[in-house]
């Protein structure tokens, strides 16, 4: 794999860019691999990468029914933060945030990580108490956050209206090292690194069955033929329930659509991410000047990837009071992603009832921020059978009543 550098750009400029090679190959599937990962999104690709980097397991195939990064990885608002209340959640998200900081250098691919900071607004007295508690918990967990005053919020975000008639801003939970990254670039960077290790990324290859023998996984059936494997990782987000059914077990999840939109580009006016959980809207400004806006998940189970006017109205109404200037903006585009929600709004990284089959799902609306940490922990779980990062997120917690209830603790599942 050729190394990207400023020198390489200059060199290729003099060669009419004829020397660039493909970032990753598109091979034909072999009959068998040591490990198969179903799902070539951020989590699946990160799992494959850390299997190779940390454990030397490179006989890996990443199977994708569509195109690489074409699911939720390319359909989110790119927020990265780790200010969660529960210890297990804070650990895996902080691992991810820390890995994001050096990911461009590690992958030799610019993922455009921007540690611009994240504010979670407190607009009720209940939120003030909750975020103060989270700040204390984060201090014990080694996660750097602080509760800031309304004046400090205004200093960081000059365009904000602190005196909203319904929900005035009473403060905020500020994580200075949170931020954003380029979603497509994260998938592309991991894919390039996986391909350079000799792993096979096989696109346009839908899985229609999981084969087993005497209670152990034996391989998968696809539209391009049967492929055997020693271990199987299922990392397919909103379609996890379908793959689990193929493997012979059920998951405590439901799939719903999460919608977002971007405005027309405008001059720079906001250099951090703001989340307003009481009215359920969040916003940041992209490097192209667009205001990236998101809200809550749909209230009904569905698999659509399209937006709806109802969602535009609800989300825009929520944010216009806090950011009056956006009332004059025109919407540029809108999209939806299929998110997999557990009852406690925390992920599942676990062994399954089918031996040597593992599942990574249930990230709900917060999967992008966790990609490096999820891949790190899930790779360790698949390679060694145990990972400290995954210990709290096994399937057995639902039977034992050990919920990691972030929806209650954090007040929002993003």
FENNORGI-V404707 format. One record per run of one state. SS is the DSSP state (helix for helix, strand for strand, loop for the rest). FROM is the first residue (numbers start at 1). TO is the last residue. If there is no record, write none. Layout:
# FENNORGI-V404707
ss=(SS;SS)
from=(FROM;FROM)
to=(TO;TO)
This chain:
# FENNORGI-V404707
ss=(loop;helix;loop;strand;loop;helix;loop;strand;loop;helix;loop;strand;loop;helix;loop;helix;loop;strand;loop;strand;loop;helix;loop;strand;loop;helix;loop;strand;loop;strand;loop;helix;loop;strand;loop;strand;loop;strand;loop;strand;loop;helix;loop;strand;loop;strand;loop;strand;loop;strand;loop;helix;loop;helix;loop;strand;loop;strand;loop;strand;loop;strand;loop;helix;loop;helix;loop;helix;loop;helix;loop)
from=(1;6;14;32;39;42;56;60;64;72;75;79;81;87;102;103;108;114;115;118;123;125;142;146;149;150;157;171;176;179;181;183;197;200;203;207;214;216;223;225;235;237;248;253;264;273;277;281;286;291;298;309;321;324;329;331;343;348;352;355;356;357;362;368;385;388;394;396;401;406;411)
to=(5;13;31;38;41;55;59;63;71;74;78;80;86;101;102;107;113;114;117;122;124;141;145;148;149;156;170;175;178;180;182;196;199;202;206;213;215;222;224;234;236;247;252;263;272;276;280;285;290;297;308;320;323;328;330;342;347;351;354;355;356;361;367;384;387;393;395;400;405;410;414)
